[in-house]
């Protein structure tokens, strides 16, 4: 497959450097002033907002080929904040991390923010297919005698740029098989959505695992690793693109546009598996 630029889908995990109170923040007296704990990132004095996190939904697919803003930093202190950001660790598929300038592992970037001012951390990654990765940043700052210290790990998926998948279509055949076609003719990472017969003739829909599949060939349920008989492929999920469904296909069986971004959206309550 071609080497393709990628975009990232974000979910965060963090660990605070200080004790956690019961409110939005806690503070303790120290020789050098007041140390403020960053709890509930977005609402703390040092505001950290995951810009690509989509709360309550699946990871959002962002258009590839461009630098993507990962974190918004906001000074919510009443005084000017002098903040040093250290890139502690980065995943292997991450091509570039920047806060204005590019950072390598171990590099520091110092910024000064007046109250209410914002700064941004941006990421670009490069991969041939979807991979999980992470970035760990350390935030240390001082604002009028109050200090903050926060280590934050961002976990996300890098996925191949959508523009490389333009022209993907799925042909749903009358015999319950499917054929996936792409402009390049290369294999593609995809999963099948299978409907069983059920007691009333319309069973629930489950998903196979995503793996590289051949294109331009007729594929049966067993080609996706499904071992049961009497079933029908009702949808194909292509990584980084979306879900194509049999119901959306035209009279010729061709589905050339995605029906939904997820199986839950495409099949509703009929879908009992997990992507």
Helices and strands as residue ranges (DSSP letters): E 5-16, E 27-30, E 33-36, G 41-43, E 46-50, E 68-75, E 81-90, E 94-98, E 108-113, E 118-126, E 131-143, E 146-160, G 162-165, E 169-172, E 178-181, E 188-195, E 205-207, E 211-213, E 218-219, G 221-224, E 232-238, E 242-245, E 254-255, H 263-267, G 268-270
